[in-house]
Amino acid sequence: MRKSFTLVETIISLGILSLAITFLSVLGFSYISILNLSKERFLALNYAQEGLELAIALRNKKIETGTGPWSGVSTAGGYCLNFNSTTLLIEANQSSNPCYLDDIYSRIVRYEDFERPGNLNLVNANAVRVTSEVRFKNSVVRLDTILTNWR
């Protein structure tokens, strides 16, 4: 007598196979989604770090040239900081809205007097809190540091 699969056994095995393929496909798409989110957060952190580094470089350049450390950002609030590759200068434009870095990311760098938080005039401040905030999609990444007048 010859053994063979019945129709019911074949249907059950195809059902199990299709469930396994569906599960693996969902798992693969979830993995790709997590990788994309990780990449976006990594880029946002880099843009936020760049904002802090621009603030540090701007302060150092102002001290080096003999002007006050906060000239260019002498009023507390938000600024768009960018490096102009043509003039090789850091540009600071006061803004209440984040400035677009590309299609997805926008950044604003906020300055506030660390010792006197209500003080809007940073000209004579000894320490300033700098916060670099990057927005992308429905997320926000913030990094901050304290800069001092190290003269």
C-alpha positions as CSV (number, residue, x, y, z in Angstrom):
1,M,0.0,0.0,0.0
2,R,1.3,3.4,-1.0
3,K,1.3,6.3,1.5
4,S,0.5,9.9,0.4
5,F,-0.7,13.2,1.9
6,T,-4.4,13.8,2.1
7,L,-5.9,17.1,1.0
8,V,-6.5,18.2,4.7
9,E,-2.8,17.6,5.5
10,T,-1.7,19.6,2.5
11,I,-4.0,22.5,3.4
12,I,-2.8,22.5,7.0
13,S,0.9,22.4,6.0
14,L,0.4,25.3,3.5
15,G,-1.4,27.3,6.2
16,I,1.5,26.8,8.6
17,L,4.0,27.7,5.9
18,S,2.0,30.9,5.0
19,L,1.8,31.9,8.7
20,A,5.6,31.5,9.0
21,I,6.3,33.6,5.9
22,T,3.9,36.3,7.1
23,F,5.5,36.4,10.5
24,L,9.0,36.6,9.1
25,S,7.9,39.4,6.7
26,V,6.4,41.4,9.6
27,L,9.5,40.9,11.6
28,G,11.7,42.0,8.7
29,F,9.7,45.2,8.1
30,S,9.7,46.0,11.8
31,Y,13.5,45.6,11.8
32,I,13.8,48.0,8.9
33,S,11.6,50.5,10.6
34,I,13.7,50.4,13.8
35,L,16.9,50.9,11.7
36,N,15.4,54.0,10.0
37,L,14.3,55.5,13.4
38,S,17.8,54.8,14.8
39,K,19.4,56.5,11.8
40,E,17.1,59.5,12.1
41,R,17.9,59.9,15.8
42,F,21.6,59.5,15.2
43,L,21.5,62.3,12.6
44,A,19.4,64.5,15.0
45,L,22.0,64.0,17.7
46,N,24.8,65.0,15.3
47,Y,22.9,68.1,14.3
48,A,22.3,69.0,18.0
49,Q,26.0,68.4,18.8
50,E,26.9,70.6,15.8
51,G,24.8,73.4,17.3
52,L,26.6,73.3,20.6
53,E,30.0,73.2,18.8
54,L,29.0,76.2,16.7
55,A,28.1,78.1,20.0
56,I,31.4,77.2,21.5
57,A,33.4,78.2,18.4
58,L,31.4,81.5,18.2
59,R,32.2,82.3,21.8
60,N,35.9,81.4,21.4
61,K,36.2,83.5,18.2
62,K,34.6,86.5,19.9
63,I,37.0,86.3,22.8
64,E,39.9,85.8,20.4
65,T,39.0,89.0,18.5
66,G,38.7,91.1,21.6
67,T,34.9,91.5,21.6
68,G,32.8,90.2,24.4
69,P,32.2,86.5,24.4
70,W,28.5,86.9,23.8
71,S,28.6,89.6,21.1
72,G,26.5,88.4,18.2
73,V,24.2,86.6,20.8
74,S,24.0,89.3,23.4
75,T,20.2,88.9,24.0
76,A,18.8,85.7,25.6
77,G,16.6,83.7,23.3
78,G,16.8,81.5,20.2
79,Y,19.3,81.7,17.4
80,C,20.0,80.0,14.1
81,L,23.7,79.3,14.0
82,N,25.4,78.3,10.8
83,F,28.9,78.1,9.4
84,N,29.3,80.1,6.2
85,S,31.8,78.2,4.2
86,T,32.4,81.2,1.8
87,T,33.3,83.7,4.5
88,L,34.5,81.1,7.0
89,L,32.5,82.8,9.7
90,I,29.8,81.5,12.1
91,E,26.5,83.4,11.5
92,A,24.1,83.9,14.4
93,N,20.6,85.1,13.5
94,Q,18.1,85.6,16.3
95,S,14.9,83.6,15.6
96,S,12.0,82.3,17.6
97,N,11.5,79.5,15.1
98,P,13.9,76.6,14.3
99,C,15.8,77.0,11.1
100,Y,15.7,74.2,8.6
101,L,18.8,72.2,8.0
102,D,17.3,70.0,5.3
103,D,13.9,68.5,4.5
104,I,13.5,66.6,7.8
105,Y,15.6,68.4,10.4
106,S,15.4,71.9,11.9
107,R,17.5,73.4,14.7
108,I,17.4,76.3,17.1
109,V,20.1,77.2,19.6
110,R,18.8,78.9,22.8
111,Y,20.9,81.1,25.0
112,E,20.1,82.1,28.6
113,D,22.0,83.6,31.5
114,F,22.9,80.7,33.8
115,E,23.3,82.7,37.0
116,R,20.3,85.0,36.4
117,P,17.7,83.1,34.3
118,G,15.4,86.1,33.9
119,N,18.2,88.3,32.6
120,L,17.7,89.0,28.9
121,N,21.0,90.9,28.4
122,L,23.9,88.5,28.1
123,V,26.6,91.2,27.6
124,N,27.9,91.0,31.2
125,A,27.0,87.3,31.8
126,N,29.7,85.1,33.3
127,A,28.0,81.8,32.4
128,V,25.4,81.1,29.8
129,R,23.3,77.9,29.3
130,V,23.2,76.9,25.6
131,T,20.6,74.5,24.5
132,S,20.7,73.0,21.0
133,E,17.3,71.6,20.0
134,V,16.7,69.6,16.8
135,R,13.2,68.7,15.6
136,F,12.5,66.0,13.1
137,K,9.2,64.3,12.2
138,N,7.4,64.1,15.6
139,S,10.5,64.0,17.7
140,V,12.8,66.4,19.5
141,V,16.4,66.0,20.6
142,R,18.0,68.5,23.1
143,L,21.5,68.9,24.2
144,D,22.7,71.6,26.5
145,T,25.9,72.9,28.1
146,I,27.1,75.8,30.2
147,L,29.6,78.2,28.6
148,T,31.6,80.6,30.7
149,N,33.5,83.8,30.0
150,W,36.9,82.3,30.3
151,R,39.0,85.4,29.8
